Amino acid sequence: PLSCIPEQLVRRALGALTSAASRPILVHCINGQQTTGCIVGLLRRVDKWALSAIFEEYRRHVTGGRVRALDLQLIETCRLDELLADEEGEGEGEGE
């Protein structure tokens, strides 16, 4: 399970963030600091950052020091290959 973040949201966000067509991109958060932190943490994994650097960035920017163990677990254990493959596969066969 993906913590309390809907899996489809994670797929769509990572799909948009990893798409060259979406660059440059601004990631902004109003009230969902943990959600944004998780998505950015997963993006850092896609970019091959070390987990220690990802966790440090997450801790530095999370509001009020509210680091959630489930968020860190999600960042560390999420099957990015499956999420990104599923996102890339959506829309295949359209226009045939």
C-alpha positions in Angstrom: 0.0 0.0 0.0 1.1 3.5 -0.7 0.7 5.0 2.8 -2.4 7.2 2.7 -1.6 8.7 -0.7 -3.8 7.3 -3.5 -1.8 5.1 -5.8 -3.3 6.8 -8.9 -2.2 10.2 -7.6 1.4 8.9 -7.2 1.3 7.5 -10.8 -0.1 10.7 -12.3 2.3 12.9 -10.4 5.4 10.8 -11.2 4.3 10.6 -14.8 4.0 14.4 -15.1 7.3 15.0 -13.2 9.3 12.6 -15.3 7.9 13.7 -18.6 10.4 15.8 -20.6 7.3 17.6 -22.1 6.5 18.8 -18.6 9.8 20.6 -18.0 10.4 22.9 -16.4 8.0 22.2 -13.6 7.1 23.8 -10.3 6.1 21.6 -7.4 3.9 23.6 -5.0 2.0 22.6 -1.9 -0.7 24.3 0.1 -1.9 21.9 2.8 -0.5 18.4 1.8 3.1 18.8 2.9 3.5 15.1 3.5 2.0 14.2 0.1 4.3 16.7 -1.7 7.3 15.5 0.3 6.6 11.9 -0.6 6.1 12.7 -4.3 9.4 14.7 -4.4 11.1 11.9 -2.5 10.0 9.4 -5.1 11.1 11.7 -7.9 14.6 11.9 -6.2 14.7 8.0 -6.3 13.9 8.1 -10.0 16.8 10.5 -10.3 19.0 8.0 -8.4 19.6 10.1 -5.3 20.9 8.3 -2.2 18.2 7.5 0.3 20.1 9.4 3.0 20.0 12.6 0.9 16.3 12.1 0.1 15.4 11.6 3.8 17.5 14.6 4.8 15.7 16.8 2.2 12.3 15.5 3.4 13.1 16.2 7.0 14.4 19.7 6.2 11.2 20.7 4.4 8.4 18.9 6.3 6.2 21.4 8.2 6.6 21.5 11.9 9.0 18.5 12.0 6.1 16.1 11.4 8.1 13.3 9.9 5.9 10.3 9.4 7.5 6.8 9.4 5.0 5.7 6.8 6.1 8.4 4.4 9.8 7.4 4.7 8.8 3.8 4.2 6.8 4.7 1.1 9.8 6.6 -0.3 12.1 3.7 0.4 10.0 0.7 -0.7 7.7 2.0 -3.4 8.0 -0.1 -6.6 8.8 2.7 -9.0 9.4 0.4 -11.9 5.8 -0.8 -11.7 4.3 2.7 -11.2 6.2 4.3 -14.0 5.6 1.3 -16.3 1.8 1.5 -15.6 1.8 5.3 -16.3 3.7 4.9 -19.5 1.4 2.1 -20.6 -1.7 4.2 -20.2 -3.0 5.6 -23.5 -1.2 2.9 -25.6 -3.3 1.9 -28.5 -5.1 5.2 -28.7 -5.6 6.5 -32.2 -5.1 3.1 -33.9 
